[in-house]
Each structure stands twice: as C-alpha cells, then as structure tokens.
Amino acid sequence: MIGRLVIDGVRRSMEAHNKLGAGHREEVYQQAMLKKLPEAG
C-alpha cells in the first residue's frame, strides 16, 4: 500500500516537472504538485 502511494507521488512529481520543464525554483514545482493533489483523491 505505501509503495503504491510512493510510486504515485513520484509519478505525479515527474508529470509536473515534465509539464513545466527544467530550471524553475523549487516553489514552482511545489505549487504544481499542490494543484495536482486533489486529483489523486
């Protein structure tokens, strides 16, 4: 169960990074992740 949650979290963080591209400040990626979390349920 925990492994699945970790994999899902990593997948979502990679999606956010791929969508935004490299070179942004960490806060930009954090905000993108926060917007995606409600979709995860």
C-alpha positions as CSV (number, residue, x, y, z in Angstrom):
1,M,0.0,0.0,0.0
2,I,2.7,2.5,1.0
3,G,4.8,1.5,-2.0
4,R,1.9,2.3,-4.3
5,L,1.4,5.7,-2.7
6,V,5.1,6.5,-3.1
7,I,5.1,5.4,-6.8
8,D,2.0,7.6,-7.4
9,G,3.7,10.6,-5.7
10,V,6.8,10.2,-7.7
11,R,4.8,9.8,-10.9
12,R,2.9,13.0,-10.2
13,S,6.0,14.9,-9.4
14,M,7.6,13.8,-12.7
15,E,4.5,14.8,-14.6
16,A,4.6,18.3,-13.0
17,H,8.3,18.6,-13.9
18,N,7.8,17.4,-17.4
19,K,5.0,19.8,-18.0
20,L,6.8,22.8,-16.6
21,G,10.3,21.9,-17.8
22,A,13.6,22.3,-16.0
23,G,15.1,25.4,-14.5
24,H,12.3,26.6,-12.2
25,R,12.6,27.3,-8.5
26,E,11.5,24.5,-6.2
27,E,8.5,26.5,-5.1
28,V,7.1,26.4,-8.7
29,Y,7.2,22.6,-8.7
30,Q,5.7,22.5,-5.2
31,Q,2.7,24.7,-6.3
32,A,2.2,22.5,-9.3
33,M,2.1,19.4,-7.1
34,L,-0.4,21.1,-4.7
35,K,-2.7,21.7,-7.6
36,K,-2.5,18.0,-8.6
37,L,-3.1,16.5,-5.2
38,P,-6.9,16.9,-5.2
39,E,-7.0,14.8,-8.4
40,A,-5.2,12.0,-6.5
41,G,-8.1,11.6,-4.1
